[in-house]
Amino acid sequence: MSDVVKNLIELLKLESIGQNRYRGHSQDLGYAKLFGGQVIGQALSAAAQSQEHRHPHSLHSYFIRPGDAQNPIEFEVENIRDGRSFSVRRVIASQFGKPILAMTASFQVEEDGMEHQVAMPNVPGPENLEPELKLFRDHANEIPERVRSQFTAERPIEYRIVEAQNPFRPRHGIAKRHMWIRSAAPLPDDPLVHQSMLAYTTDYGFLETALMPHGISIAQPGLQIASLDHAIWFHRPFRLDNWLLYVADSPTAGSARGFVRGQIFDQEGRLVASTTQEGLIRYKGKPDA
């Protein structure tokens, strides 16, 4: 297993520091603040460790404050309810005594039921696309030197985007993207590892979908972009060390907010998870012409 994948697994495990209390380390990915997907993945891990024998089927998160990538995070889990089929947990992630994320997660026993789903889009397979990391390395001269090494370093998750283009000089397009995602190395058989790593992954590049009709890069000077909330529903078992197709679209943006939704399919065409997110999108000052 590669070191970057091993490090991410360890990052999401957390350290127990008391009853239903956990501590997680932070990871500096070169952004101005802590990557939200990391906090979501760790909060899900904390909630899961507070119960047994049930699997997460949904989570709803609110980002309250920006996180600090240089300092650890503490997670406090509250047991809301343990029913016959479902368990609900509330998680507060904090730094310096102040909450940075609030999550409610629901867990369910395994049950059979009626099934139907939408069809998987017909798009080129991952074997026909180049890794997104190559795009960043090809355009490394456009990345500020202070964060260039983080953006061009090996990653625990591999991304291959159907609508690939220069991430710093995007074209105007429709608000939809198709992205193949996969762990860069085989993962353990523990379903929670795959679910918490997918939770980590779903925040990456998601809100950028709302910028696509405007031809704006997340690196646009003066642009302020930040996740406000994030929800995930786990529909079926999956493995993140096999390719998954992440389909994202943005049906609306307004009032300095962009809304995005996603569907995640495995290569057999099964819908394994769905996501939604709303984020802040505004200029701090007058946008560049």
C-alpha positions as CSV (number, residue, x, y, z in Angstrom):
1,M,0.0,0.0,0.0
2,S,1.3,3.5,-0.9
3,D,2.3,5.8,1.9
4,V,-0.3,8.5,0.9
5,V,-3.2,6.0,1.1
6,K,-1.9,4.6,4.4
7,N,-1.6,8.1,5.8
8,L,-5.2,8.9,4.8
9,I,-6.5,5.7,6.4
10,E,-4.7,6.6,9.6
11,L,-5.9,10.2,9.4
12,L,-9.5,9.0,9.4
13,K,-9.2,6.4,12.3
14,L,-9.0,9.0,15.2
15,E,-7.7,8.6,18.7
16,S,-10.1,7.9,21.6
17,I,-9.7,10.6,24.3
18,G,-12.7,9.7,26.5
19,Q,-16.3,8.4,26.3
20,N,-17.6,9.3,22.8
21,R,-14.7,11.8,22.4
22,Y,-12.0,11.5,19.7
23,R,-9.1,13.5,18.4
24,G,-7.9,13.6,14.8
25,H,-4.9,15.1,13.2
26,S,-5.1,17.6,10.3
27,Q,-3.6,17.5,6.8
28,D,-2.3,20.5,5.0
29,L,-3.3,20.1,1.3
30,G,-2.1,23.6,0.3
31,Y,-5.5,25.3,0.6
32,A,-6.1,28.5,2.5
33,K,-8.0,26.5,5.2
34,L,-8.6,22.9,6.3
35,F,-10.1,20.7,3.6
36,G,-13.7,20.1,4.4
37,G,-13.8,16.6,3.2
38,Q,-11.2,15.6,5.8
39,V,-13.5,16.9,8.6
40,I,-16.5,15.1,7.1
41,G,-14.7,11.8,6.9
42,Q,-13.3,12.1,10.4
43,A,-16.7,13.0,11.8
44,L,-18.3,10.0,10.2
45,S,-15.5,7.8,11.6
46,A,-16.2,9.3,15.1
47,A,-19.9,8.7,14.8
48,A,-19.4,5.1,13.6
49,Q,-17.0,4.3,16.4
50,S,-19.7,5.2,19.0
51,Q,-22.0,2.3,17.8
52,E,-21.8,-1.3,16.6
53,H,-23.2,-3.6,14.0
54,R,-24.9,-0.8,11.9
55,H,-23.8,0.9,8.8
56,P,-24.1,4.6,7.9
57,H,-26.8,5.3,5.4
58,S,-26.8,9.1,5.5
59,L,-25.0,12.1,7.0
60,H,-25.8,15.8,7.0
61,S,-23.0,18.3,7.8
62,Y,-22.8,22.1,8.4
63,F,-19.5,23.9,8.1
64,I,-19.5,26.5,10.9
65,R,-16.0,28.0,10.9
66,P,-12.9,27.5,8.7
67,G,-10.6,24.8,10.1
68,D,-6.9,25.2,10.8
69,A,-4.8,22.6,8.9
70,Q,-1.9,23.0,11.3
71,N,-3.8,21.8,14.4
72,P,-5.7,18.7,15.6
73,I,-9.5,18.5,15.8
74,E,-11.6,17.2,18.7
75,F,-14.8,15.3,18.0
76,E,-17.6,14.9,20.5
77,V,-20.4,12.4,19.7
78,E,-23.9,12.6,21.2
79,N,-26.1,9.5,21.2
80,I,-29.5,10.8,19.9
81,R,-31.3,7.5,19.6
82,D,-30.8,3.7,19.2
83,G,-33.9,2.2,17.8
84,R,-34.6,-1.3,16.5
85,S,-33.4,-0.6,13.0
86,F,-31.7,2.9,13.1
87,S,-29.2,4.7,15.3
88,V,-28.7,8.5,15.1
89,R,-25.6,10.4,16.3
90,R,-24.7,14.0,16.5
91,V,-21.1,15.0,16.1
92,I,-19.4,18.4,16.9
93,A,-15.9,18.9,15.5
94,S,-14.0,21.7,17.3
95,Q,-10.7,23.5,17.3
96,F,-9.5,25.9,20.0
97,G,-12.7,25.2,21.9
98,K,-15.0,26.4,19.0
99,P,-17.1,24.3,16.7
100,I,-16.0,24.1,13.1
101,L,-18.5,21.4,11.9
102,A,-21.8,19.9,13.1
103,M,-22.9,16.6,11.7
104,T,-25.9,14.3,12.1
105,A,-25.3,10.7,11.0
106,S,-27.8,7.9,10.8
107,F,-27.0,4.2,10.9
108,Q,-29.1,1.2,9.9
109,V,-29.1,-2.6,10.3
110,E,-28.9,-4.6,7.1
111,E,-32.4,-5.0,5.5
112,D,-33.9,-6.1,2.2
113,G,-36.4,-4.1,0.3
114,M,-37.7,-2.8,-3.0
115,E,-35.1,-1.6,-5.4
116,H,-34.9,0.8,-8.4
117,Q,-32.5,3.4,-9.6
118,V,-31.6,5.8,-12.4
119,A,-29.3,4.6,-15.3
120,M,-25.6,5.4,-15.2
121,P,-24.5,7.9,-17.8
122,N,-22.6,6.6,-20.8
123,V,-19.2,8.4,-20.6
124,P,-15.6,7.4,-21.5
125,G,-14.1,4.9,-19.1
126,P,-11.2,5.9,-16.8
127,E,-8.7,3.9,-19.0
128,N,-9.3,6.5,-21.7
129,L,-8.6,9.5,-19.5
130,E,-5.5,11.0,-18.0
131,P,-5.1,11.6,-14.2
132,E,-6.1,15.0,-13.0
133,L,-2.7,15.2,-11.3
134,K,-1.1,15.3,-14.7
135,L,-3.1,18.5,-15.4
136,F,-1.7,20.2,-12.3
137,R,1.8,19.1,-13.1
138,D,1.4,20.3,-16.7
139,H,0.3,23.7,-15.5
140,A,2.5,23.9,-12.4
141,N,3.9,27.3,-13.4
142,E,0.4,28.7,-12.8
143,I,0.3,27.5,-9.2
144,P,1.7,29.9,-6.5
145,E,5.2,28.6,-5.5
146,R,4.3,28.4,-1.8
147,V,1.7,25.7,-2.5
148,R,3.0,24.2,-5.7
149,S,4.5,21.1,-4.0
150,Q,1.2,20.2,-2.3
151,F,-0.8,20.5,-5.5
152,T,1.6,18.4,-7.6
153,A,2.4,15.7,-4.9
154,E,1.1,12.2,-5.1
155,R,-2.5,11.8,-3.8
156,P,-4.4,9.1,-1.9
157,I,-7.3,9.4,-4.4
158,E,-6.9,9.3,-8.2
159,Y,-9.2,11.6,-10.2
160,R,-9.9,11.3,-13.9
161,I,-12.2,14.0,-15.3
162,V,-14.2,13.5,-18.5
163,E,-14.4,17.3,-19.1
164,A,-10.7,17.8,-18.3
165,Q,-9.2,21.2,-19.0
166,N,-6.7,23.7,-17.7
167,P,-8.0,24.1,-14.0
168,F,-6.6,27.7,-13.9
169,R,-8.1,28.9,-17.2
170,P,-11.4,27.0,-17.5
171,R,-13.8,27.5,-20.5
172,H,-17.5,28.4,-20.1
173,G,-19.6,25.2,-20.1
174,I,-22.7,23.6,-18.7
175,A,-22.8,23.0,-15.0
176,K,-22.1,19.3,-15.2
177,R,-19.0,17.2,-14.8
178,H,-18.2,13.5,-14.7
179,M,-15.2,12.4,-12.6
180,W,-13.8,8.9,-12.1
181,I,-12.5,8.4,-8.6
182,R,-10.5,5.5,-7.0
183,S,-8.1,5.0,-4.2
184,A,-4.5,5.0,-5.3
185,A,-3.9,1.7,-3.6
186,P,-5.9,-1.4,-2.5
187,L,-7.8,-0.8,0.8
188,P,-8.7,-3.1,3.7
189,D,-12.0,-5.0,3.6
190,D,-13.5,-2.8,6.4
191,P,-16.6,-1.0,4.9
192,L,-16.1,2.0,7.2
193,V,-12.7,2.6,5.6
194,H,-14.3,2.9,2.2
195,Q,-17.3,5.0,3.4
196,S,-15.2,7.5,5.4
197,M,-12.7,7.8,2.5
198,L,-15.6,8.4,0.1
199,A,-17.0,11.0,2.4
200,Y,-13.5,12.6,2.3
201,T,-13.4,12.4,-1.5
202,T,-16.9,13.8,-2.3
203,D,-16.0,17.3,-1.2
204,Y,-13.2,17.5,-3.7
205,G,-14.0,19.6,-6.8
206,F,-17.8,19.3,-6.0
207,L,-18.6,23.0,-5.6
208,E,-16.5,23.9,-8.6
209,T,-19.3,22.5,-10.7
210,A,-21.3,25.7,-9.9
211,L,-18.5,27.8,-11.5
212,M,-18.5,26.0,-14.8
213,P,-21.2,28.1,-16.6
214,H,-19.2,31.2,-15.7
215,G,-15.8,30.0,-16.8
216,I,-14.2,30.9,-13.4
217,S,-11.4,29.1,-11.7
218,I,-11.3,28.5,-7.9
219,A,-8.0,30.4,-8.1
220,Q,-9.7,33.5,-9.5
221,P,-8.3,36.6,-7.6
222,G,-10.8,37.9,-5.2
223,L,-13.1,34.9,-5.4
224,Q,-14.3,33.6,-2.0
225,I,-15.6,30.0,-2.2
226,A,-16.4,27.8,0.8
227,S,-18.7,24.8,1.6
228,L,-21.6,25.7,3.8
229,D,-23.2,22.2,4.1
230,H,-22.7,18.8,2.7
231,A,-25.0,15.7,2.7
232,I,-24.3,12.1,1.7
233,W,-26.6,9.1,1.3
234,F,-25.0,5.6,1.1
235,H,-27.3,3.4,-1.0
236,R,-25.3,0.2,-1.7
237,P,-22.0,-1.4,-0.7
238,F,-19.0,-0.4,-2.8
239,R,-15.2,-0.5,-2.8
240,L,-13.3,2.8,-3.3
241,D,-10.3,0.8,-4.6
242,N,-12.4,0.1,-7.7
243,W,-13.3,2.9,-10.1
244,L,-16.5,4.9,-9.2
245,L,-18.1,7.5,-11.5
246,Y,-18.9,10.8,-9.6
247,V,-21.5,12.7,-11.7
248,A,-22.1,16.3,-10.4
249,D,-24.4,19.0,-11.6
250,S,-25.4,22.5,-10.4
251,P,-29.1,23.3,-11.1
252,T,-28.9,26.8,-9.6
253,A,-26.7,29.5,-8.1
254,G,-27.8,32.9,-6.6
255,S,-27.6,35.0,-3.5
256,A,-23.8,34.4,-3.4
257,R,-24.5,30.7,-3.0
258,G,-24.1,27.7,-5.4
259,F,-26.0,24.5,-5.1
260,V,-24.6,21.2,-6.4
261,R,-25.8,17.5,-6.3
262,G,-24.0,14.3,-7.2
263,Q,-24.5,10.7,-8.0
264,I,-21.9,8.0,-7.6
265,F,-22.0,4.8,-9.6
266,D,-19.8,1.7,-9.7
267,Q,-18.5,0.2,-12.9
268,E,-21.5,-2.2,-13.0
269,G,-23.8,0.8,-13.1
270,R,-25.1,0.5,-9.6
271,L,-25.9,3.8,-7.9
272,V,-24.0,3.5,-4.6
273,A,-24.2,7.0,-3.1
274,S,-25.7,10.4,-3.6
275,T,-24.5,13.8,-2.5
276,T,-25.7,17.4,-2.2
277,Q,-23.8,20.6,-1.2
278,E,-24.4,24.3,-1.0
279,G,-21.5,26.7,-0.9
280,L,-20.6,30.3,-0.6
281,I,-19.5,31.9,-4.0
282,R,-18.8,35.6,-4.0
283,Y,-16.1,38.2,-4.7
284,K,-14.5,39.9,-1.8
285,G,-14.0,43.0,-4.0
286,K,-14.5,43.9,-7.6
287,P,-13.8,40.8,-9.8
288,D,-11.0,41.0,-12.3
289,A,-12.1,41.8,-15.9
